[in-house]
Amino acid sequence: QEVLAGGPIARPISAVSPAVLPPADRAVGDVMALVNNPDLGLPRTSYDFETSKYKAGLSLDYIAPPQVAVGSDRYGTFVGGGTALFWSDILGEHNLATSLQVNGSVKDIAALVSYENRGSRWNWGLIASQFPFVTRNYAVGIDANGNLIEQELRFRQTSRELAGLITYPLSRVQRMEFSARARNISFETEIQTRVFTPSGQQIADETLDIPSCSEGIDPGTGFCDPAALNLGTGTISLVYDNTLFGFTGPVMGQRYRFEVAPTGGSLNYIGTLLDYRRYFMPWNRITLAGRVLQFGRFGADGEDVRLTPLFVGYQQIIRGYDPGSFSSIECADPLLDNGSFIGRTSSGCPIYDQLFGSRMLVANFELRMPFPQILGLRAPGSLPPFTVAFFFDVGAAWWSTQKARVFGGNNSPWNPVSSFGIASRINLFGVFLLEIDFVHPNNRPSKGWFWQFGFSPGF
């Protein structure tokens, strides 16, 4: 009893860590003593260090996934592909991009080299590039023997450009851009003629290269390729972007680009671009996206035949009117009311010509939802990011001699075109986006629902 009786324990149990092995009182140790000493290991202040200016050296940062495409249809065999390389220094003040794209033949090779310097608030860069643009027109007829004559006209415009640009940020999301460009644009026309017997057997397939006007007019067609253009362009732009991106595209925020670009030299005109995009999330995981896009060439030479007409049928602009989805049968469709389409035709195919002009105005709307999360399900880890969207596209291209009905030109044989459907975008390995559309074009009487494929991030 006397042993158990006594005062308080000499050391409170609460001060002892049960994780420390006995003895409870031990030295910190040499290693921890050195770690806890802030004075050890510091150089003497009398040391002199050699200094030198930073020298930028470019190293490879990223290789865009090489793409190869091989296909064949009634127009022949197609082989294409390409890639891009991106280089920079450690600080990111110097950036170099190189790109090469082959689109079917040597004539259709696209290449680009660009350099950007971000060493100060005024960023500047240089660009050298070559890009071919190919447009197609179709015509069909019957000869004296009852054979079906089908012609495809391919007009290739090749643009070679040397440009310098300067950008100045007004804030983290807004900037001004200034550029000066020198361009050379050459032209080449090919006419491919196919002849089919009344029973459908093909008996001829011939391709004719139209000569340059400097070589004289082709006696078989009565025309020649126009002379090349040499142009100088100055551009001023206001750019804004505060968007937040998901795996397959923007989900919130807004961005716009307002641009004016006067051009002089062989031709004189002014180009304008108004591109405004807005993204709302009215409900969780659902994004309502909208875009209004206007582009046009105004002035004396804005509709010169040597300039490639604007085309609104690309998948990134208005879905359901891609050039590859048209056939010559649609040109003579008995359901086609020619009075409802544009009056200026170049190929004798009004339903296709309605997509061209010197000015264009487009609006796009999408309701985007992640799948299968929108159904309250969790996506398997092996499933790539997948977005489903209901869309509606509307817009048009027109010439200065016409006035769109939507702008009050009730006596003009011109209408906007539209389409609607379901789009899905799949993020494949974080490398590129595959878009698959099930689309219904509203201004192609004989064309119903069909599938459209492309590699596009959407607007």
Disulfide bonds with the S-S distance in Angstrom:
Cys213-Cys224 2.09
Cys331-Cys349 2.10
